Amino acid sequence: MVFRGRLRQHWTSWLALSVLVAVAGGFVLAAAAAAHRTAAAFPGFTARHGYDAIAYSGQPLPQLARVRHVRSVTPVPAAFGAARCASCRKPIDANNLLINEVPPRDLPRMVMLLSGRMPRQSDPDEVLASFTLARENGVRVGSVIRAQLASLAQLQGGPADRSPAMNPVLRVVGIVAAESEFPSGSSPHYDLYATTAFATAVNHRAALQRTYYVRFTRGAADMAGFDSRTRALNVYGSYDLDAAASAVESSIRPQVVGWYVLAALAALAALAVIGQAMARQAAAERADHPALSALGVRPRQLMAASLARALVTGVAGAALAVLLAVLASPLTPVGEARIAVPSPGSMSFEPAVLLPGALALLAAVLAVAAWPAVRYARLLRTHPQPAAAPAVVAVGRAAARAGLPATALVGIRHALERGRNGQPVGTALLGTVMAVAALARPPCSAPA
């Protein structure tokens, strides 16, 4: 009876409490989900598209697949030379540019398509461009790149090959990301991914760098042995992709910490604000306690009605908080982690964070509502109005001497002392301080 009566009388206040819980809790859940998604972005990328090492050679190495602890080898011949793009913001660095010829069946395993489409393998002019070219040079889908490939004769001191096949006009049809292109402290990688038709047209005349993308049976533990076992195979050198991946994850980690710090500060502010709102609602509902007591309602029943109200508003607020966190998920992660996640910009539901977070939010709402429910469930008795605290008196006198109007003096007193209904002030101040601290400490992303 008490619950139904209060629901009819205070449903707008309960709705406002639910919205407050949803907004405050949704911000916390969104920050925590962003931290979780950011932390898992690059490890997930390497699980889908990663390799353990790249081996370099000037000649074909079919025997590389038979080396001990080598699980798979993907041969990728790469042409090199100068390239220019009319739509680019700055010239393309030819020293770090490779035109890779990945086997069609291995191309989706090696790269992740960010925009555009995959090339038609029968078209020698279609290529994919790395996101590093897009970010640093302004290459985009539809850009035309004019290449001048190095030929075998040119490497031996002869003139440059001016034939159309060695000076192709390439059209970018997609932007992709590969593991080796993420900045890890070494020289940047700029890559184009050509088709089998391109390889057929130029490989018999172009100078090629033979690269082999290798996966080990035991991951990074096999890298040292791989270098020693391939020394006799005329391998020029190798690139440890596992060490590079660790460097990329280290550069992303400060951003993860920043999200978690933001979530923690926002959670503290949310607890203070929600506790303040619950206490005020309990104080407002205390006005009908004398009448209910006269009807025989016991204090424990009043407390149960207040906790039932907290449960209803908490469940509604937690459900809306999860919805808000999902709606906000397209905004995160940011930086390098955003490139690594599949379908960046789409909504994501993180059950490992949102489901426990919703339960924790509901438990927090019940916890902060428990003390006001117990306190205001006591039957009303006549108590003398407590005297104002000395600090409040001192502030009031200073305001009076300053010539402030009476309305300002009344407002100062109500802001600094507990009123007749025992309105809490400390939690309001704490909530304000923590909210400002949360906004002043945004998540950071360390430069690569």
Sequence and secondary structure as in RCSB ss.txt:
>XXXX:A:sequence
MVFRGRLRQHWTSWLALSVLVAVAGGFVLAAAAAAHRTAAAFPGFTARHGYDAIAYSGQPLPQLARVRHVRSVTP
VPAAFGAARCASCRKPIDANNLLINEVPPRDLPRMVMLLSGRMPRQSDPDEVLASFTLARENGVRVGSVIRAQLA
SLAQLQGGPADRSPAMNPVLRVVGIVAAESEFPSGSSPHYDLYATTAFATAVNHRAALQRTYYVRFTRGAADMAG
FDSRTRALNVYGSYDLDAAASAVESSIRPQVVGWYVLAALAALAALAVIGQAMARQAAAERADHPALSALGVRPR
QLMAASLARALVTGVAGAALAVLLAVLASPLTPVGEARIAVPSPGSMSFEPAVLLPGALALLAAVLAVAAWPAVR
YARLLRTHPQPAAAPAVVAVGRAAARAGLPATALVGIRHALERGRNGQPVGTALLGTVMAVAALARPPCSAPA
>XXXX:A:secstr
 HHHHHHHHHHHHHHHHHHHHHHHHHHHHHHHHHHHHHHHHHHHHHHHH  SEEEEESS  GGGGGSTTEEEEEE
EEEE EEEEETT SS   GGGEEEE   TTTHHHHEEEEEE    TT TTEEEEEHHHHHHH   TT EEEEEE 
BHHHHTT     SGGGS EEEEEEEEEEGGGS  SS   EEEE  HHHHHHHTTTB EEEEEEEEESSGGGGHHH
HHHHTGGGT  EEEEHHHHHHHHHHHHHHHHHHHHHHHHHHHHHHHHHHHHHHHHHHHHGGGGHHHHHHTT  HH
HHHHHHHHHHHHHHHHHHHHHHHHHHHHGGG   THHHHHSSSTTS    HHHHHHHHHHHHHHHHHHHHHHHHH
HTS           HHHHHHHHHHHHTT  HHHHHHHHHHHS  TT    HHHHHHHHHHHHHHTS       
